[in-house]
Amino acid sequence: MEELEKQLFYIFSFIPVSHGVILPWLITLVISIVVFCCSRNLSTFCKTKSQAALELLYETLEYLTTEITGKEYAARLMPLLSTIFVYIFCANIMGLIPGLKSPTSLFSNCLGMALIVFIFTCYLGIKEHGFKYIKHFTGDTWWMAPLMLPIHIIGEISHPISLTLRLFGNIMGEDTVILVLTVTMFPLLLPLPMMAMSIFSGLLQALVFTILSGVYFSSALAEAH
């Protein structure tokens, strides 16, 4: 056990803390370059493979956004939700590259994305409904405000907490399992079944994060508030 801990410490020593800052920017840069290259010289009739793949991704994300938020808010929320999905999925699978660590396996990065969702939800609600959005925290009757206000505040705070812990826990666990299997069983080759499972889980976690974000956004925009 002590030998395993030494090997893990030896490997983690080559993964600087700055990966939590550098890798997110690197992922953003790579995604931007890929989209820019694939979207050049677009054609209606003679489509290239890259354009066809980009259109397939766009249509899939458009359908996903419509299913989450409804047609009324899909066009308005699709840019952000699509960005969230693509970014988180790419960040989740970065841990499969030897020597790298998934940015989403760091608590601070997960918390940062969850806070972005939380702040944007409040922004949408206030922009759409004004003071009425703040008023819904106190309930319909003024004498219920002392009871309803803490309940609603706790409910709102629980949203970023649940987003953070769910994403962080799953991705951190996957990276740790892959690292342990690599050190103890396959020093030169990552276990392929575990890699496939990590890709699927990374896709699933990105989908869950996107769905919950879309639910929060559409709820803030709904007239019920």
N, C-alpha and C positions, 0 to 999 in steps of 0.2 A: 504493500500500500504506500509506503514511504517512497519507493522507487517511482511509482506511478505519479505521485504528487510532484516529485522532482521533474519528471518528464513534462508534465502539464505546465509547470512553472517555466520550464525552459522554452516551451513552445509559445506560451503567452507572452514571454519576455520579448519576442519578436513582433508582437502586435501592439504598436504604440496606442496610447489613449487618443492620439490625434486622429485615428481612424474614424472616431465618432464625428469628427468635423470634416475630414478630407473626403471620406467615401461618399457622404451624401452629396457633396458638390460634384464629385466625379460622376456619380450616377446621373445627376441632373445634366451635366455636360454631355455625357454619352447619349442620353435619351434625346437631347436637343439636336445633336449632330445627326443621329439616325433618322429622326423625323424630318429634318431639313433636307437630307440627302434623298430620302424616299419621296418627298413631296415636290421635288424639282421636276420640271418638264412634265407636268400632269397632262394626260390626254383622255378624251372621252371615249374614243374608239380603240386605239391601239394601246392597251394597257401593259405596263411592264409587271414583272413579278413583284417587285417592291411596292408598286402602286396598288396592286391587287391585295397584297398582304396588309398594307396600311388601311385600305378601304374596309377590309374584313374586320380589322381591329376597331375601326371607327364605328361600323355598324353594330358590332357586338357591344361596345361601350354605350352606344346610343340606346340600344334595346335594354341593356341593364339599367341605365339611368331612368328610362321611362317606366320600367317595372317597379323601381324603387320609389320614385317621387311622383309618378303620374305624368300625363301629357302636359298638364298645366305648368309644371315647374321644370320639366326635363331640359328644355333648351337653356334655361337660366342656370341650372346647376350642373349641367354636363361637363363644362370645362374643368371645374374644380374636382368633381368626383372622378373623372377620367384620370386626371393628374394624380390624385390620391391612389387610385388602384394601380396604375402603371409604376409609380414610384415605389410604393410599398412592396409590390411583388419583386421588383428588381433588387430592392434592399434586402428582402428576405432570403434570396438565393445567393447573395454575395458570399455567404459563409461556406458555400461549396467549393470556392476557389482556395486552394492551399495557401496559407499565409495570411488570408483575409478573414475578417469577422463581420458578420451581418450588422449594419448600423442599427437595425431594429432589435438586436439582442442587447442593446444598451438602453438602460431605463430612461436616461435623459432624452434620447432621440424619440422614443415612443411618447414620452410626456410632452415633448415639444409639438409633435403632430396632433396629439389629442387636444392640446391647448389651442392650436390653430382652429380645429373643428369647433371647439367650445366658443371661442371668441367670434368666429364667423357666424355661428348660430345666433348668438346674441345680437350681432350686427344686423343680420337679416330680419330678425324679429322686430327690432327697434325701427329699422328703416321701413318695414312694411306696415307696421301698426302704430308706431309712435309710442305714446305713453300707455296705450292699452296693453302693450306687451309687458311692460313693467307691472301694470296693475293686476295681471292675471296671477302674479305670485301671491297676492293677498286674498284672492277669492272674490266671489260676487257680493258678499255682504261684509261690511266693515268690521262688525263685531267678531267675525271669524278670522280676521287678519293675524292676531297673535298666534293662532294655531296653524293656519295655512302657510304663513310666510316661512317658518323654519322647515316645514315639510317640503315645500317647493324648492327652497334653496338646497336642501340636502339632495333632492332628486336631481337638480341640475348639476351639482358638483359630482354626483356619482357617474355622470356620463363620461367625462374625461378620465376619471379613475378607472372605470371598467375598460375603456378603450386602451389605456396604457398597460394595465396589468395583463389583459388578455393577449395583446400582441407581444409584449416583452416576455411573458412566461413561456409562451409556445416557441418562439424563435430562439430564446436563450437555451431552452431545454434541448432543442434540436441540434444547435451548434455544439453543446456540451456532449451529447451522445455521439455525434460524429467524431469529435475530437478524441473521446475515450476509446471508441472502436478503432480509430486510426492508430493510436499509440499502442494499444494492447494486442490487437489482432492483425491489422493490416498496415504495417509501417510504410508501405510504398503505394498502396492502392486503397482508396476509400471504398467502403462497402457500397456496392452499386444499389442494392435494394434500399438502403437507408437514404442514399442520394435521391432516388426516385420518390421516396416518401417525403423527403424534405421539400422537393419541388412542388408536390401536390399540396402539402401542408402550407407552404409559402403562398401558393395560389389561393387556398382556402382562407387563410388569415387576411390576405389582401381583400378578398371578396367580403368577408365579414366586416372588416373595418369600413369598407366603402358603403355597404348596405346600412350599417348603423349611422354613419355620417349622413347619408341621404335621408334617412328617417328623421334625424334631428333637424336637418335643414328644412325639409318639407313641413315638419310639425311647426317650426317657427314661422313659416310663411302662411300656414293655414289660417283661415278666417276664424276658426274656433278660438284662437288666442285673443 
